[in-house]
Amino acid sequence: MTAGIRDSLIAHGVAVVALDTSQVSDPAERAIASGCRYYLRGTIPEWEDNATEWSSKPDVAALSLELF
């Protein structure tokens, strides 16, 4: 997900800095400290893995992006 969004933004001429937010308590504060003007946060609010072949139910996923 991160790589796809990053590549799309770069293709449109947007400078991108990817931050590893798993190790920080406030990613927005970290983005500001890094000199970023915008902060884009992506989450996966829904993920249903229907991996069993017999169910015939497709996988379900949702992606949420917030721009600060």
Wavefront OBJ file of the C-alpha trace (Angstrom):
o trace
v 0.000 0.000 0.000
v 2.704 2.468 1.000
v 4.808 1.831 -2.089
v 1.844 2.207 -4.444
v 0.753 5.531 -2.962
v 4.347 6.777 -2.816
v 4.974 5.881 -6.461
v 1.758 7.564 -7.574
v 2.565 10.780 -5.701
v 6.116 10.843 -7.101
v 4.730 10.326 -10.617
v 2.670 13.486 -10.083
v 5.719 15.492 -8.981
v 5.128 15.373 -5.224
v 8.207 15.004 -3.011
v 7.631 12.087 -0.624
v 9.290 11.136 2.647
v 8.176 7.771 4.021
v 8.311 7.611 7.806
v 8.332 4.394 9.806
v 5.559 5.280 12.237
v 5.526 1.937 14.046
v 8.198 3.172 16.461
v 6.781 6.630 17.306
v 3.916 7.656 19.566
v 2.781 10.660 17.485
v 3.420 10.260 13.732
v 2.034 13.743 12.958
v 4.575 15.310 15.316
v 7.331 13.286 13.673
v 6.219 14.466 10.221
v 6.302 18.107 11.336
v 9.736 17.626 12.904
v 10.943 16.150 9.594
v 9.910 19.312 7.765
v 6.899 17.823 5.992
v 4.058 20.164 5.018
v 1.479 17.384 4.784
v 0.941 14.112 6.576
v -0.927 11.262 4.875
v -2.063 8.429 7.128
v -3.372 5.183 5.699
v -5.202 2.493 7.617
v -6.946 -0.739 6.723
v -10.231 -0.591 8.676
v -11.610 -3.814 7.223
v -9.895 -7.023 6.172
v -11.748 -10.270 5.695
v -9.601 -13.102 4.456
v -11.819 -15.783 2.977
v -8.969 -18.087 2.034
v -10.970 -21.283 2.067
v -11.598 -22.585 -1.447
v -14.973 -24.134 -0.659
v -16.702 -20.962 0.565
v -16.656 -19.140 -2.819
v -16.637 -15.873 -0.848
v -14.180 -13.238 -2.098
v -11.730 -11.456 0.175
v -12.908 -8.054 1.405
v -10.663 -5.105 2.175
v -11.101 -1.373 2.724
v -8.511 1.371 2.706
v -8.828 4.702 4.477
v -6.538 7.679 3.794
v -6.448 10.844 5.888
v -4.542 13.958 4.812
v -3.382 16.388 7.484
l 1 2 3 4 5 6 7 8 9 10 11 12 13 14 15 16 17 18 19 20 21 22 23 24 25 26 27 28 29 30 31 32 33 34 35 36 37 38 39 40 41 42 43 44 45 46 47 48 49 50 51 52 53 54 55 56 57 58 59 60 61 62 63 64 65 66 67 68
